[in-house]
Amino acid sequence: MSIGIIGSGKLGGGFARALARKNIPALIANSRGPESLRALTRELGPSIKAATVAEAARADIVLVAVRWPSLQEALGGLPNWNGRIVIDGNNPVVDIDPNSPDANDPANPVRAYGIKLVDIGGRRSSSVFCELVPGARVVKAFNHLDAQVFANLDVPNGQRVFFLTGDDPGAKADIAQLMGQLGVASIDLGPLEAAGRLIELPFGPLSIINLVKI
């Protein structure tokens, strides 16, 4: 299956590095265009190629990993996904400037982590995301740990564990298989409605839970 990545930040770039280490081909895109990704693709080697967002979005499996406020702009205007798999790697948070008032705002319960919540009206983040990718088979994955883990997915005497959740069994099976190719284990938490909140940062009870399969 072909793989596309929309977003080249910590998660998108980290995911591309993990794929490159296993020589798994992928297209990576960002809002600034392919030319801005030349240094990254030279670093990662021939398996990872720079592309436009439209080109990356045509892959069989597409990881979306962009800042929450940029999701609508990044995905707007793309055609119907027609049953292709889209990985929701996003959380409804934004980074804050450590010198800004938000960094010391006592009303911000996650200020110590350098982030703040985005108000989505109490909705589950994946329900918001699903509206932006009509026709896609959405699997939420790769969002519950700090993206820095992609710098080295290997752990001594075991496999790092990633959770996944979604409503399509076939789509989840394909993502679990991809995780296996990356050398990590997966745990299927069930459907999005029941499990999406469990791994949503920052307050999902399974967020930042770093398990190792022995």
C-alpha positions, 0 to 999 in steps of 0.5 A, spaced: 500 500 500 502 507 498 503 511 504 502 519 504 504 524 510 501 531 510 505 535 515 512 535 516 513 537 523 515 533 529 510 527 528 510 527 520 517 528 520 518 523 525 513 518 522 517 519 515 524 517 519 521 511 522 519 509 515 525 510 512 529 506 517 525 500 514 526 502 507 518 503 506 516 508 501 512 514 502 510 521 500 511 527 504 507 534 504 506 540 507 503 547 506 510 550 504 510 546 498 515 540 496 521 545 495 521 546 502 522 538 504 528 537 499 533 537 505 529 532 509 528 528 503 536 528 502 537 526 509 532 520 509 534 517 502 530 515 496 524 512 500 521 518 502 519 523 496 517 530 497 510 531 494 504 536 494 498 535 499 494 533 493 499 528 491 500 525 498 493 525 499 492 520 493 496 514 497 492 508 500 494 510 507 495 517 509 497 520 516 495 527 517 499 530 522 498 538 522 497 543 528 490 543 530 488 550 527 491 548 521 487 542 519 481 545 516 486 549 511 490 543 510 484 538 508 480 543 505 479 542 498 481 535 497 476 530 493 472 525 497 477 520 500 473 514 497 474 509 502 482 510 503 485 510 510 486 516 513 490 516 520 488 521 525 494 523 529 492 529 531 490 532 538 486 539 540 492 543 543 496 548 540 503 550 542 504 556 547 510 561 547 514 560 554 514 568 554 506 569 553 501 570 558 498 563 556 505 560 559 503 562 566 495 562 566 493 558 572 486 557 568 491 553 563 492 546 566 497 544 561 501 550 561 507 546 564 507 542 558 508 548 553 501 547 550 494 549 551 487 546 549 483 548 543 476 549 545 472 544 540 465 545 544 466 538 548 466 534 542 471 528 541 476 530 537 476 525 532 469 526 530 471 533 528 477 530 524 472 525 520 468 531 518 474 534 514 475 527 511 469 525 508 469 518 505 475 516 509 476 510 513 479 514 519 484 510 524 486 514 530 493 512 532 500 515 533 497 521 537 498 518 544 505 519 545 510 525 544 512 525 537 520 524 539 519 517 540 519 516 533 527 518 533 528 511 536 522 506 536 526 500 538 526 498 546 530 493 549 528 486 550 521 488 547 516 492 542 514 499 543 506 499 543 501 504 540 494 504 541 489 505 535 482 506 534 477 506 529 470 504 526 473 499 520 476 493 522 479 492 515 482 499 516 485 498 523 488 491 521 492 495 515 494 500 520 496 494 525 500 491 519 504 497 518 506 498 525 508 491 525 513 493 519 515 499 523 517 494 529 512 496 534 506 493 537 499 495 537 493 495 541 486 495 538 482 499 543 475 499 539 471 504 535 472 511 535 466 513 539 468 509 545 475 509 545 477 516 541 477 520 548 482 514 551 488 516 547 486 524 546 492 528 549 492 531 554 487 528 559 485 521 555 487 516 561 491 512 556 495 518 553 502 518 555 502 511 557 508 508 554 507 501 554 512 495 552 510 488 549 515 483 552 
